[in-house]
């Protein structure tokens, strides 16, 4: 009879310890059950000015808001023509780049061949402030 009582009392003590730990963790577990949809909804609706501008222009180079490194996608434009284009911004239209002073005929032909890869939007401070247009810190 004594071994049965001893086992029962050990089981009762173990159950008491388990229940006390379980009830102590209950607020933490209940916190995980809260819905986080409002937070995700708030994050999804936020869009900064730079992301909005990049989504607007797509894969084209925005001549008023780009940096020199973006011109590496097209052969012959980086670094000489790219630096002239960036230095003479802003532009009213894409064709305005052809009237940059100091361009050679060969450079004008390269720009003409790539006009469909360019676009022009209003300058955004988030993209053109500081010296990021000349050195954006992205190195290969």
C-alpha positions, 0 to 999 in steps of 0.5 A: 500500500505504501508504494502505491501512496508514494507513487500517487503523491509523486504523481500529484506533485508532478502534476502540480508542478506541470500545471503551475508552469503551464499556467505561468506560460499561458499569457505568453501563449495567449499573446501568440494567438492575437491576430497580426492582420492590422499590423501587416495591413499597415505595413503593406500600405506604406510606400516611400517616395523612392519606391513609388518613383522606381515603380513608376519608371519600371526598367528604364533609366530616369534621366532626372533621378538616376546615378551614373552606375545605372548606365552600365547596363548599356554599352558605351554609356558608362562613365563618360556619357553617363557623367555628362547626362547626370551633370546636365540634369534635369531634362524636360524630355528624353530628347533633351540629352542630345543637346548636351554641350560637348557631346561628340557625334559618336556620343550622340549616336550612342544616346540616340540608339538608347533613347527608348531605354530612358524616361524623364520624370520630375526630380525626387529629393530622395533620389538626387540629394547629396553626391549619390548620383555620382557615387552611390556606394554600390561596388561590384 
